[in-house]
Amino acid sequence: MHASAALTGAAVIGVGNDHRRDDGVGWAVVAGLAHRRRQWPHPHRVRLARSDGDPARLMCAWEDVRLAVVVDAAYAHPARPGRIHRLRLDDDLPWTLRGGAGSHDFPLGDTVRLARALDRLPGELLVYAVEAADTGFGTGLSPQVAAAVEPLVRRIEEDLARHAPDGP
């Protein structure tokens, strides 16, 4: 991953648009984490961010962190709205989110390839992709995707606890 030895802390980045229904799931998860933040063992070492998926903004959000967790809506065929997929990027695993898998104009997989070429990847990258039911114009998550938010907040808190940086 990133060549720097000075990687610290973690970042959780919700990708999406809360004016495109289920595409706002990443932002909803970040809001849930922010609400529960005081309960984390190292809350000050976890950066929370929202992104529209722009590659430069994503790379800035995960810059110099030991662990980056990205949450995004995804399309699947056949779809099971609310189903959560956990993907881990490492040098031995080919990136699987490509083309139409994400819900944005510039797929997350392309951002990862660009970040790798620029040596701008975090120490470790986890992606949670939540299958969407409706990404049309409007606000509010579909019931199936909304039901996935709280369980996903807890899973990410567990990931953060397992990867807690040393020291306060």
LUMKOLTI-270157 format. One record per residue (C-alpha): residue in one letter; z, y negated, x negated. Coordinates in Angstrom, 3 decimals, padded with zeros to 6 digits, always signed. Layout:
N
+-----+----------+----------+----------+
! res !        w !        v !        u !
+-----+----------+----------+----------+
!   a !        Z !        Y !        X !
...
+-----+----------+----------+----------+
This chain:
168
+-----+----------+----------+----------+
! res !        w !        v !        u !
+-----+----------+----------+----------+
!   m ! +000.000 ! +000.000 ! +000.000 !
!   h ! +000.882 ! -003.488 ! -001.228 !
!   a ! +001.212 ! -003.767 ! -004.975 !
!   s ! +004.142 ! -006.188 ! -004.904 !
!   a ! +007.579 ! -004.845 ! -005.826 !
!   a ! +009.257 ! -007.691 ! -003.909 !
!   l ! +008.731 ! -006.242 ! -000.424 !
!   t ! +011.789 ! -006.761 ! +001.798 !
!   g ! +012.708 ! -006.529 ! +005.436 !
!   a ! +010.489 ! -005.674 ! +008.335 !
!   a ! +008.188 ! -007.302 ! +010.851 !
!   v ! +007.462 ! -006.292 ! +014.415 !
!   i ! +004.228 ! -007.806 ! +015.654 !
!   g ! +003.176 ! -007.714 ! +019.283 !
!   v ! -000.577 ! -008.047 ! +019.593 !
!   g ! -002.143 ! -009.132 ! +022.824 !
!   n ! -002.493 ! -011.711 ! +025.519 !
!   d ! -000.017 ! -011.969 ! +028.385 !
!   h ! -002.734 ! -013.503 ! +030.588 !
!   r ! -004.691 ! -010.221 ! +030.489 !
!   r ! -002.204 ! -008.013 ! +032.353 !
!   d ! -001.453 ! -004.851 ! +030.283 !
!   d ! -002.799 ! -006.490 ! +027.135 !
!   g ! +000.539 ! -008.315 ! +027.117 !
!   v ! +002.520 ! -005.134 ! +026.387 !
!   g ! +002.915 ! -005.982 ! +022.693 !
!   w ! +004.347 ! -009.376 ! +023.558 !
!   a ! +006.661 ! -007.789 ! +026.151 !
!   v ! +008.024 ! -005.374 ! +023.531 !
!   v ! +008.667 ! -008.230 ! +021.078 !
!   a ! +010.469 ! -010.141 ! +023.854 !
!   g ! +012.591 ! -007.061 ! +024.548 !
!   l ! +013.476 ! -006.757 ! +020.872 !
!   a ! +014.353 ! -010.461 ! +020.699 !
!   h ! +016.673 ! -010.031 ! +023.677 !
!   r ! +018.486 ! -007.120 ! +022.012 !
!   r ! +018.366 ! -008.543 ! +018.492 !
!   r ! +022.126 ! -009.147 ! +018.115 !
!   q ! +022.744 ! -005.390 ! +018.299 !
!   w ! +020.613 ! -004.562 ! +015.228 !
!   p ! +022.390 ! -003.750 ! +011.957 !
!   h ! +020.211 ! -006.217 ! +009.965 !
!   p ! +018.735 ! -008.606 ! +012.519 !
!   h ! +018.103 ! -011.401 ! +010.022 !
!   r ! +015.817 ! -009.120 ! +007.951 !
!   v ! +013.490 ! -008.377 ! +010.883 !
!   r ! +010.728 ! -010.862 ! +011.607 !
!   l ! +009.433 ! -010.854 ! +015.201 !
!   a ! +005.959 ! -012.233 ! +015.862 !
!   r ! +003.311 ! -012.422 ! +018.539 !
!   s ! -000.357 ! -012.349 ! +017.639 !
!   d ! -003.671 ! -012.569 ! +019.429 !
!   g ! -005.093 ! -010.025 ! +016.986 !
!   d ! -006.743 ! -012.478 ! +014.615 !
!   p ! -006.910 ! -010.679 ! +011.231 !
!   a ! -005.635 ! -013.626 ! +009.168 !
!   r ! -002.658 ! -014.171 ! +011.464 !
!   l ! -001.812 ! -010.450 ! +011.436 !
!   m ! -001.896 ! -010.332 ! +007.650 !
!   c ! +000.360 ! -013.409 ! +007.471 !
!   a ! +002.795 ! -011.842 ! +009.953 !
!   w ! +003.231 ! -008.679 ! +007.866 !
!   e ! +003.032 ! -010.392 ! +004.487 !
!   d ! +005.599 ! -009.200 ! +001.915 !
!   v ! +007.477 ! -006.860 ! +004.271 !
!   r ! +008.542 ! -003.329 ! +003.499 !
!   l ! +007.801 ! -002.145 ! +007.063 !
!   a ! +005.446 ! -003.631 ! +009.639 !
!   v ! +005.375 ! -002.313 ! +013.195 !
!   v ! +002.408 ! -003.382 ! +015.299 !
!   v ! +002.434 ! -002.914 ! +019.078 !
!   d ! -000.819 ! -003.202 ! +020.993 !
!   a ! -002.504 ! -002.082 ! +024.179 !
!   a ! -005.184 ! +000.559 ! +023.806 !
!   y ! -007.945 ! +002.142 ! +025.829 !
!   a ! -008.194 ! +005.902 ! +026.132 !
!   h ! -010.482 ! +008.249 ! +028.028 !
!   p ! -009.160 ! +009.797 ! +030.093 !
!   a ! -006.432 ! +007.200 ! +030.376 !
!   r ! -002.768 ! +007.870 ! +031.014 !
!   p ! -001.444 ! +004.319 ! +031.461 !
!   g ! +001.909 ! +003.834 ! +029.773 !
!   r ! +001.459 ! +006.720 ! +027.317 !
!   i ! +002.599 ! +005.674 ! +023.841 !
!   h ! +000.859 ! +006.729 ! +020.644 !
!   r ! +002.587 ! +006.348 ! +017.268 !
!   l ! +000.286 ! +006.073 ! +014.271 !
!   r ! +001.347 ! +005.745 ! +010.661 !
!   l ! -000.987 ! +004.365 ! +008.060 !
!   d ! -000.761 ! +005.722 ! +004.563 !
!   d ! -003.302 ! +006.166 ! +001.826 !
!   d ! -003.984 ! +009.794 ! +002.810 !
!   l ! -004.549 ! +009.199 ! +006.516 !
!   p ! -007.896 ! +007.811 ! +007.661 !
!   w ! -007.454 ! +004.943 ! +010.092 !
!   t ! -008.098 ! +006.084 ! +013.654 !
!   l ! -008.179 ! +002.916 ! +015.770 !
!   r ! -011.790 ! +001.863 ! +015.524 !
!   g ! -014.374 ! +000.191 ! +017.676 !
!   g ! -013.366 ! +000.129 ! +021.338 !
!   a ! -009.949 ! +001.765 ! +020.873 !
!   g ! -008.108 ! -001.543 ! +020.742 !
!   s ! -008.279 ! -004.266 ! +023.335 !
!   h ! -009.448 ! -007.124 ! +021.074 !
!   d ! -012.730 ! -008.370 ! +019.661 !
!   f ! -011.739 ! -007.491 ! +016.079 !
!   p ! -010.283 ! -003.957 ! +016.141 !
!   l ! -006.970 ! -003.367 ! +014.425 !
!   g ! -008.553 ! -000.676 ! +012.244 !
!   d ! -010.970 ! -003.267 ! +010.849 !
!   t ! -008.055 ! -005.602 ! +010.101 !
!   v ! -006.321 ! -002.802 ! +008.198 !
!   r ! -009.459 ! -002.092 ! +006.151 !
!   l ! -009.781 ! -005.815 ! +005.362 !
!   a ! -006.090 ! -006.063 ! +004.410 !
!   r ! -006.453 ! -003.024 ! +002.145 !
!   a ! -009.464 ! -004.605 ! +000.405 !
!   l ! -007.502 ! -007.842 ! -000.085 !
!   d ! -004.289 ! -006.040 ! -001.142 !
!   r ! -002.494 ! -007.589 ! +001.845 !
!   l ! -001.030 ! -004.491 ! +003.515 !
!   p ! +002.709 ! -004.168 ! +004.101 !
!   g ! +004.640 ! -001.454 ! +002.291 !
!   e ! +004.403 ! +000.756 ! +005.377 !
!   l ! +002.522 ! +000.197 ! +008.604 !
!   l ! +003.376 ! +001.798 ! +011.943 !
!   v ! +001.259 ! +001.185 ! +015.009 !
!   y ! +002.383 ! +001.813 ! +018.552 !
!   a ! -000.593 ! +001.868 ! +020.919 !
!   v ! +000.245 ! +001.825 ! +024.630 !
!   e ! -002.479 ! +003.039 ! +026.965 !
!   a ! -003.398 ! +000.275 ! +029.400 !
!   a ! -004.313 ! +000.487 ! +033.077 !
!   d ! -005.533 ! -003.069 ! +033.668 !
!   t ! -006.555 ! -005.723 ! +031.141 !
!   g ! -008.207 ! -008.016 ! +033.662 !
!   f ! -007.230 ! -011.641 ! +034.110 !
!   g ! -003.749 ! -012.180 ! +035.450 !
!   t ! -000.128 ! -011.926 ! +034.416 !
!   g ! +002.316 ! -009.070 ! +034.634 !
!   l ! +002.109 ! -005.521 ! +033.385 !
!   s ! +001.051 ! -002.617 ! +035.573 !
!   p ! +004.028 ! -000.502 ! +036.700 !
!   q ! +003.185 ! +002.360 ! +034.303 !
!   v ! +002.911 ! +000.081 ! +031.269 !
!   a ! +005.990 ! -001.942 ! +032.259 !
!   a ! +007.964 ! +001.314 ! +032.405 !
!   a ! +006.984 ! +002.055 ! +028.791 !
!   v ! +008.414 ! -001.206 ! +027.385 !
!   e ! +012.144 ! -000.388 ! +027.247 !
!   p ! +011.693 ! +003.135 ! +025.798 !
!   l ! +009.368 ! +001.647 ! +023.176 !
!   v ! +011.901 ! -001.076 ! +022.310 !
!   r ! +014.456 ! +001.691 ! +021.640 !
!   r ! +011.985 ! +003.716 ! +019.521 !
!   i ! +011.199 ! +000.678 ! +017.388 !
!   e ! +014.914 ! -000.077 ! +016.959 !
!   e ! +015.284 ! +003.504 ! +015.656 !
!   d ! +012.358 ! +002.972 ! +013.241 !
!   l ! +013.964 ! -000.246 ! +012.005 !
!   a ! +017.347 ! +001.447 ! +011.526 !
!   r ! +015.724 ! +004.259 ! +009.497 !
!   h ! +013.914 ! +001.726 ! +007.309 !
!   a ! +016.769 ! -000.763 ! +007.024 !
!   p ! +016.493 ! -002.746 ! +003.801 !
!   d ! +019.287 ! -002.523 ! +001.262 !
!   g ! +021.949 ! -005.165 ! +001.403 !
!   p ! +022.637 ! -007.952 ! +003.909 !
+-----+----------+----------+----------+
